[in-house]
Amino acid sequence: MFEVLILAIALSMDAFAVSIGLGIKEKQNIKIVALKAGLLFGLFQALMPLIGYLGGRSIEEFIGGYDKIIAFMLLSLIGAKMIYESYHEKIEEEIRCVSNRIILTLAIATSIDAMAAGFTLHLFEINPFVSVIIIGITTFLFSYLGVYIGKTTGAKYEQNAEKFGGIVLILIGLKIVLL
């Protein structure tokens, strides 16, 4: 259970960073934007690992004994990408106005990496369906709070959130492959 919670926090860092960017841009309807961001980011962050898990189960017989190495590689790639993006992406500079379409697009974009992480869910001791619920709820909370943090403190935590998430994903991958 602890590993899944750590995975959920790490995966939610991308959505958290983007939510901070939304909070920086949106000053009027902050409660509505926070709720929409939390719901959409949480929903897609839960759906994508589920899709990844189901896809991984369908090819499990082909990857057999290599599942831990593949999990390590996927989590390391996602983690490295998040670390890279923490230095190179500034979402608040690209958003002109916060609309439902923008939030939906960002929810999908930030959750695609979570699909690859879904391939690793069978390696944890908790039911994968419970895992995706935990991921969704965790992402909802981080995204909701991220909008408010962006409104009050600006981009102060945005880069560090993505960097932290990336490092944690790499560490989870190492734990899976070494133990």
Secondary structure in CASP SS format (residue, H / E / C, confidence):
PFRMAT SS
TARGET T0000
AUTHOR 0000-0000-0000
METHOD secondary structure of the structure
MODEL  1
M C 1.00
F H 1.00
E H 1.00
V H 1.00
L H 1.00
I H 1.00
L H 1.00
A H 1.00
I H 1.00
A H 1.00
L H 1.00
S H 1.00
M H 1.00
D H 1.00
A H 1.00
F H 1.00
A H 1.00
V H 1.00
S H 1.00
I H 1.00
G H 1.00
L H 1.00
G H 1.00
I H 1.00
K H 1.00
E C 1.00
K C 1.00
Q C 1.00
N C 1.00
I H 1.00
K H 1.00
I H 1.00
V H 1.00
A H 1.00
L H 1.00
K H 1.00
A H 1.00
G H 1.00
L H 1.00
L H 1.00
F H 1.00
G H 1.00
L H 1.00
F H 1.00
Q H 1.00
A H 1.00
L H 1.00
M H 1.00
P H 1.00
L H 1.00
I H 1.00
G H 1.00
Y H 1.00
L H 1.00
G H 1.00
G H 1.00
R H 1.00
S H 1.00
I C 1.00
E H 1.00
E H 1.00
F H 1.00
I H 1.00
G H 1.00
G H 1.00
Y H 1.00
D H 1.00
K H 1.00
I H 1.00
I H 1.00
A H 1.00
F H 1.00
M H 1.00
L H 1.00
L H 1.00
S H 1.00
L H 1.00
I H 1.00
G H 1.00
A H 1.00
K H 1.00
M H 1.00
I H 1.00
Y H 1.00
E H 1.00
S H 1.00
Y H 1.00
H H 1.00
E C 1.00
K C 1.00
I H 1.00
E H 1.00
E H 1.00
E H 1.00
I C 1.00
R C 1.00
C C 1.00
V C 1.00
S C 1.00
N H 1.00
R H 1.00
I H 1.00
I H 1.00
L H 1.00
T H 1.00
L H 1.00
A H 1.00
I H 1.00
A H 1.00
T H 1.00
S H 1.00
I H 1.00
D H 1.00
A H 1.00
M H 1.00
A H 1.00
A H 1.00
G H 1.00
F C 1.00
T C 1.00
L H 1.00
H H 1.00
L H 1.00
F C 1.00
E C 1.00
I C 1.00
N C 1.00
P H 1.00
F H 1.00
V H 1.00
S H 1.00
V H 1.00
I H 1.00
I H 1.00
I H 1.00
G H 1.00
I H 1.00
T H 1.00
T H 1.00
F H 1.00
L H 1.00
F H 1.00
S H 1.00
Y H 1.00
L H 1.00
G H 1.00
V H 1.00
Y H 1.00
I H 1.00
G H 1.00
K H 1.00
T H 1.00
T H 1.00
G H 1.00
A H 1.00
K H 1.00
Y H 1.00
E H 1.00
Q H 1.00
N H 1.00
A H 1.00
E H 1.00
K H 1.00
F H 1.00
G H 1.00
G H 1.00
I H 1.00
V H 1.00
L H 1.00
I H 1.00
L H 1.00
I H 1.00
G H 1.00
L H 1.00
K H 1.00
I H 1.00
V H 1.00
L H 1.00
L C 1.00
END
